[in-house]
C-alpha cells in the first residue's frame, strides 16, 4: 500500500494494518491510532502532530523526517534509532516526547531503548536550560525572568557535572573511566605535590607506590593498608573528597549492575 499526501484531522483508526505501507507527505492532526499494525511501514515527511498511539506495533518501522510534536504513546514503543531524527526540534517538546518513550520502553522491558531515550531526554533538558539562560528566542525571553535564568544556570551546571562525572548514572564506561582516573592518576599526583603533609606510620620516606595504595585505600577502605596518614588540611581535604567521590561512583555502579541483573 502506497499513499501520497494523505490528510486526516481528528480521526480515529482502530485495528488497521499499515504493514509494508509507504506514506509520503502525510498529515495526521490530532488523530488516534488504537491497536494499529505499523510493522515494516515507511513514513517519509509525515506529520503526526497531537496524535495518540495506543497499543500499536511499530516493529521495523522506517521514519524519514517525520514530525511527532505533542504525540502520545501508550502501550507501544518506537525504536530510538528510527525516532531519533524525527523527535521535535524544540528542546522542551523533545524532552517531553523522549520521556514518554523512555517510560513506555521501560514498561515493555526494553531497558536499552529506555536508557537511550532517557539520555535523549536529559540532553534535551540541558538544551532547554541553555535556551532559558541565553534567552535564545522571544518566547524564552518573555516566559523566564532573571531569577528563573539563575536557577536554570545552576541546574544546567549540575546536569553537565552529572554528565562528565557520572554519565548520568546510565553509562558504566564513564563511571569506571573517571573512577580509575581519579584513583590512579589525579589524586596520587595531588598527594605527591603535597607530600610534605603526609607521613608513613613506619617512619620511612613515602614512595610513589605508597601514594597509589593510599589513593585506593580512600576509595576502597577495606582490604588496602597503605600506612600513609595525612598531617595537613590540604591532604586531608583531598582524601575526604576522593572518598566521597568513590562512595558515589561505587554506589552508582552498583545500581547500574543491579538494573542490569534485573534485565537478565
HELIX and SHEET records of a PDB file:
HELIX    1   1 UNK A   80  UNK A   83  1                                   4    
HELIX    2   2 UNK A   84  UNK A   86  5                                   3    
HELIX    3   3 UNK A   91  UNK A  107  1                                  17    
HELIX    4   4 UNK A  111  UNK A  134  1                                  24    
HELIX    5   5 UNK A  138  UNK A  143  1                                   6    
HELIX    6   6 UNK A  146  UNK A  166  1                                  21    
HELIX    7   7 UNK A  167  UNK A  169  5                                   3    
HELIX    8   8 UNK A  172  UNK A  181  1                                  10    
HELIX    9   9 UNK A  182  UNK A  186  3                                   5    
HELIX   10  10 UNK A  187  UNK A  193  1                                   7    
HELIX   11  11 UNK A  195  UNK A  197  5                                   3    
HELIX   12  12 UNK A  208  UNK A  219  1                                  12    
HELIX   13  13 UNK A  233  UNK A  263  1                                  31    
SHEET    1   A 4 UNK A   2  UNK A   4  0                                        
SHEET    2   A 4 UNK A  22  UNK A  24  1                                        
SHEET    3   A 4 UNK A  42  UNK A  44  1                                        
SHEET    4   A 4 UNK A  62  UNK A  64  1                                        
SHEET    1   B 2 UNK A   7  UNK A   9  0                                        
SHEET    2   B 2 UNK A  27  UNK A  29  1                                        
SHEET    1   C 4 UNK A  12  UNK A  14  0                                        
SHEET    2   C 4 UNK A  32  UNK A  34  1                                        
SHEET    3   C 4 UNK A  52  UNK A  54  1                                        
SHEET    4   C 4 UNK A  72  UNK A  74  1                                        
SHEET    1   D 2 UNK A 198  UNK A 200  0                                        
SHEET    2   D 2 UNK A 228  UNK A 230 -1                                        
END                                                                             
